[in-house]
């Protein structure tokens, strides 16, 4: 399982955005998964086919290459989940989440976020 953590704290810290997802996979029912935590820059070059699922946690920016990589992964049956966090600001919603990920309903992000409403 790949967790892409955009939070600025050290990977593995209990205040990282990915902490609770990692913790869930440590329970006895899910403990057989290999959990890898990576930063957003690495999504450009990773072979996502190797992962059972991809979790995007508090990632304010992704490159167009990373988005294409995620789209290809999802188009081939991979699961991508997004968890919004405090690092994501309103300008990120327009530039990344609306333009690159939502794409007027044709992208992999499921909804357009109203940047004027807090989440």
Beta strands, then each sheet from edge to edge (+ up, - down):
strand 1: 2-5
strand 2: 36-38
strand 3: 53-57
strand 4: 79-83
sheet 1: 2+ 1+ 3+ 4+
end
